[in-house]
Amino acid sequence: MTPHQFRVYDVSLDTARALCDAHGVAAPTRIRRVPKGEVSAVFLLELADGSGAVLKAYLRHQNPAALVTEHAVIGYLHRHSDLPVPAWTRLDLSRDVLAWPLALMECRPGVDADDLWPRLEPADAARLVRGCGRMLSALHRVGCHAAELSDSGLAPAENWAEREEHEFATAVRRLTDQGWLDPYLLERAQQVWDQGRSVRATPFAPVLMHGDYQLWNLRVDPHTLQPLGLLDWGQAALGPASADVRDMELNLFLDRPRLRREFWHGYGSGDPDERELERLRQAALCRALSLLAAYWGPTQSITPASVWHLLAPWSEQMDEG
C-alpha cells in the first residue's frame, strides 16, 4: 500500500451512516477525510446529536492487530487512569462494509497540537511542551497489570530490546538495498548501535508506552494549550520510559533543543541519567533509520542530517537543552 493509495481511499456519508447505525452511534451529518496517517484512513464525523466521532479504516495488510490493541488499551486506561482518551470505541473487524478492519470512536475536544505548533510564540511552545511532558509522565505512572493486558496484543517488556534489534537490522538491510543513503553514515550508525547493546540489555522498570508519542497524536485546548486528548494507541507496548520520548526527540528537540529541558521539566523527573539518555538515543536512532527505509528517502521531519545528529556525543546534545 503506497502513500498515494492512502490518500485516495474514501468513505461515503451513506456508508458512514450505515456503520454508525450498526454500532448504535448517532447518524453522521457530515464526513471529512483527515489528511494524516500512514496506516489508517481517518475520517471525522459530525453526528446528529451534536457530538463527533472518528472513523479509522486500517489499511495495512488488512491486519486488525493495531486496532485491537488500541481498543484494549483505551479500555484499560479507562479502568486505571483519568487520562483523556476517547470515551468510547467500537470495533468492526468483519470487513463486510468497507473490506477493511475499522474502528469508530469518540472525537476528543480541542485541536491537533501539530496544527497549532507552527503559529506558536516561543513561550507558548515551551508551555505546550511542558504539558506534553506532564501527559507522558501521567501515562508512565499507570500501573502495568499483565493479566488484564494479556489479550490486547501489547508487546511485552521483556522483548523490547529484541524488537529494537530486529527493527534496526531490518532498516539497515533495506537502506543498504535501496542504495540512496551514504554508506559511511550507515556504517557509523551501526557502530553506535553496537556500542549501545549493553545499555539496551540493561534491566528497566517497564511502563505502558504510547509508542507513537508526538504532537499529531495530541489534542489540546487552543487557548490554554493544555492536552485534552491522547490518541492513536495502536503502537502501545510495554518497555522503558525513556524510549517513549524518541518521537518527540526526533520531531522537535533535534531542531529546537531548548525545548528538551521544558519537556523534562513537565515530565517531573529532571534530566534522565546517562543510561536512560543513551537508551533514548538508541531508540531514536532505530526509529529514524526505520522511517527513512519505509519512505525510501527523507521525510518532513527525518533526514540523513537527523541521523548524523544522533551519532554525535549524546552528552553534548543534552547540554544544548
C-alpha positions in Angstrom: 0.0 0.0 0.0 1.6 3.3 -1.1 1.0 6.8 0.4 -0.9 7.7 -2.7 -3.3 4.8 -2.2 -3.9 6.0 1.4 -4.8 9.5 0.1 -7.4 8.4 -2.4 -9.1 5.9 -0.1 -12.6 7.3 0.6 -15.8 6.6 2.6 -19.2 8.0 1.6 -21.6 9.6 4.0 -24.1 6.9 3.4 -21.6 4.2 4.3 -20.7 6.1 7.4 -24.4 6.3 8.4 -24.7 2.5 7.9 -21.7 1.9 10.1 -22.9 4.2 12.8 -26.4 2.7 12.8 -25.0 -0.8 13.1 -22.9 0.2 16.2 -25.6 2.3 18.0 -23.9 5.6 17.2 -25.9 8.7 16.2 -26.2 9.3 12.5 -23.4 11.4 10.9 -24.5 14.5 9.1 -21.1 15.3 7.6 -17.9 13.4 6.9 -14.4 14.8 6.3 -11.2 13.0 5.4 -8.2 13.8 7.7 -5.1 14.3 5.6 -2.9 12.5 8.1 -2.0 8.9 9.0 0.3 6.4 7.5 -1.5 3.1 8.1 -5.1 4.2 8.6 -7.6 6.3 6.6 -9.1 8.6 9.2 -12.4 10.4 8.9 -14.1 12.9 11.2 -17.8 12.6 11.5 -20.2 15.2 12.7 -23.1 13.4 14.4 -26.8 14.4 14.6 -26.7 14.6 18.4 -24.0 17.4 18.2 -21.1 15.2 19.1 -18.3 14.0 16.9 -16.7 10.6 16.1 -13.7 9.3 14.3 -13.8 6.5 11.8 -10.5 4.7 11.2 -10.1 2.1 8.5 -6.9 0.2 9.0 -5.4 -0.3 5.5 -2.1 -2.1 6.2 -2.3 -5.7 5.1 -6.0 -5.7 6.3 -4.4 -6.7 9.7 -6.6 -5.6 12.6 -4.0 -6.1 15.3 -3.3 -2.4 15.8 -7.0 -1.6 16.2 -7.4 -4.5 18.6 -4.5 -3.2 20.7 -5.8 0.4 20.6 -9.3 -0.7 21.7 -7.9 -2.8 24.5 -5.5 -0.1 25.8 -8.2 2.6 25.8 -10.4 0.3 27.8 -7.5 -0.4 30.2 -6.8 3.3 30.7 -10.5 3.9 31.5 -10.2 1.4 34.3 -6.9 2.5 35.7 -6.4 6.2 35.0 -8.1 9.5 34.2 -6.1 10.1 31.1 -8.1 11.9 28.3 -8.6 9.1 25.9 -11.7 8.6 23.7 -14.7 7.9 26.0 -15.9 5.0 23.7 -14.7 2.8 20.9 -16.5 0.3 18.6 -14.5 -2.3 16.7 -15.7 -3.8 13.4 -13.3 -6.4 12.1 -15.8 -8.1 9.8 -14.8 -6.2 6.6 -18.4 -6.6 5.5 -18.9 -2.9 4.7 -15.5 -1.4 3.9 -13.4 -4.5 3.2 -11.1 -3.2 5.9 -10.9 -3.6 9.7 -12.3 -0.4 11.2 -12.9 1.4 14.5 -15.4 4.1 15.5 -14.5 6.2 18.5 -15.3 9.4 20.2 -13.7 12.5 18.8 -11.9 14.3 21.6 -12.4 18.0 22.0 -9.7 20.6 21.1 -7.4 20.8 18.1 -4.5 18.8 16.9 -1.3 20.1 18.6 0.7 19.9 15.4 -1.7 22.2 13.6 -1.2 24.8 16.3 2.6 24.3 16.5 3.8 26.5 13.6 2.0 29.6 14.9 3.1 29.4 18.5 5.4 32.0 20.0 8.4 30.6 21.9 6.8 31.0 25.3 3.7 29.2 24.2 5.7 26.4 22.5 7.5 25.9 25.8 4.2 25.8 27.7 2.8 23.2 25.2 5.9 21.0 25.5 5.7 21.1 29.3 2.1 19.9 29.0 3.3 17.1 26.7 5.8 16.1 29.4 3.2 16.0 32.1 0.9 13.9 30.0 3.5 11.3 29.2 4.5 11.2 32.9 0.9 10.5 33.8 0.8 7.6 31.3 4.0 6.1 32.7 2.7 6.2 36.2 -0.3 4.0 35.2 0.3 0.5 36.6 1.0 -2.4 34.2 -1.4 -5.2 35.1 -0.1 -8.0 32.8 -3.2 -10.2 33.3 -5.5 -7.5 32.0 -3.3 -6.7 29.1 -2.6 -10.3 28.1 -5.2 -10.4 25.3 -4.5 -6.9 23.9 -1.7 -7.8 21.6 0.5 -5.5 23.6 4.2 -6.2 23.0 5.8 -7.5 26.3 8.5 -5.6 28.1 11.0 -8.4 28.2 11.1 -8.4 24.4 11.8 -4.7 24.0 15.5 -5.0 23.2 14.9 -7.9 20.8 12.2 -5.9 19.0 14.6 -2.9 18.7 17.4 -5.2 17.4 15.1 -6.7 14.7 13.8 -3.3 13.6 17.3 -1.8 13.4 18.7 -4.7 11.4 15.7 -4.6 9.0 16.1 -0.9 8.5 19.8 -1.2 7.8 19.3 -4.0 5.3 16.6 -2.2 3.5 18.6 1.1 3.3 21.6 -0.9 2.0 19.4 -2.4 -0.7 17.9 0.9 -1.6 21.3 2.5 -2.0 20.4 6.1 -1.6 21.8 6.7 1.9 25.5 7.4 2.4 27.1 4.0 3.2 29.5 5.7 5.7 26.5 7.1 7.6 25.1 3.6 7.8 28.4 2.3 9.0 28.7 4.9 11.7 25.1 4.2 12.8 25.9 0.5 13.1 28.9 1.3 15.2 26.9 3.5 17.6 24.2 0.8 17.7 26.7 -1.9 18.6 28.2 0.3 21.3 24.8 0.7 22.9 24.0 -3.0 23.1 24.8 -3.3 26.8 22.6 -0.3 27.6 19.7 -1.7 25.6 20.1 -5.0 27.5 20.2 -3.3 30.9 17.1 -4.2 33.0 14.5 -1.5 33.4 11.2 -0.9 35.2 8.6 -1.4 32.5 5.9 1.2 31.8 2.9 1.3 29.5 4.4 3.1 26.4 2.3 5.0 24.0 4.7 4.0 21.2 4.0 7.0 18.9 4.0 10.0 21.3 4.2 13.1 19.2 2.2 16.3 18.6 -0.1 14.9 15.9 -1.4 12.4 18.4 -2.3 15.0 20.9 -5.5 17.2 21.1 -5.0 20.4 23.0 -7.1 23.4 24.1 -6.2 26.2 21.5 -6.3 28.8 24.2 -4.7 27.3 27.3 -2.6 24.7 25.3 -3.5 22.0 27.9 -3.7 18.5 26.5 -7.3 17.3 26.0 -6.8 14.0 24.3 -4.2 11.4 23.7 -4.9 9.4 20.6 -3.7 6.5 18.4 -2.7 3.7 20.7 -2.1 1.0 18.1 1.7 1.0 18.7 1.4 0.8 22.5 3.8 -1.6 24.2 5.5 -2.3 27.5 9.0 -1.0 27.7 11.4 1.6 29.1 10.0 5.0 29.8 12.9 6.9 28.2 12.3 5.1 24.8 8.8 6.6 24.7 10.3 10.0 24.1 12.0 9.0 20.9 9.5 10.7 18.5 9.5 14.0 20.5 13.2 13.9 20.3 13.3 13.3 16.5 10.4 15.6 15.6 11.0 18.5 18.0 14.1 18.5 20.1 16.8 17.9 17.4 15.8 21.1 15.7 14.8 23.0 18.9 17.0 21.6 21.7 16.0 24.3 24.2 12.6 22.7 24.4 14.1 19.4 25.5 14.6 20.7 29.1 11.0 22.2 29.1 9.7 18.7 28.3 11.7 17.0 31.1 10.6 19.8 33.4 7.0 18.9 32.6 7.7 15.2 33.0 8.8 16.0 36.5 11.9 13.9 36.9 14.6 16.3 36.0 17.1 15.3 33.3 17.3 11.5 32.9 20.6 9.8 33.9 23.2 8.9 31.3 21.9 5.3 30.9 18.4 6.4 30.2 19.6 9.1 27.8 21.6 6.5 25.9 18.6 4.2 25.8 16.6 7.1 24.3 19.3 7.8 21.7 19.3 4.2 20.7 15.5 4.1 20.3 15.6 7.4 18.3 18.3 6.1 16.0 16.4 2.9 15.4 13.2 4.9 14.6 15.0 7.4 12.3 16.5 4.7 10.2 13.3 2.7 10.1 11.3 5.7 8.8 14.0 6.6 6.2 13.8 3.0 5.0 10.0 2.9 5.0 9.8 6.1 2.9 12.7 5.4 0.6 14.1 8.8 1.4 13.8 11.7 3.9 10.5 12.6 5.5 9.3 16.0 6.5 10.9 15.5 9.9 13.6 12.9 9.5 16.6 13.4 7.2 20.1 12.0 7.0 21.1 15.1 9.0 18.9 13.8 11.8 20.9 10.6 11.9 24.2 12.4 11.9 22.9 14.5 14.8 22.1 11.3 16.8 25.6 10.0 16.2 27.3 13.0 17.9 28.3 12.6 21.5 24.9 12.5 23.4 26.1 14.5 26.4 26.8 17.4 24.0 23.3 17.2 22.7 21.8 17.3 26.2 23.9 20.4 27.0 22.2 22.2 24.1 18.9 21.8 26.0 
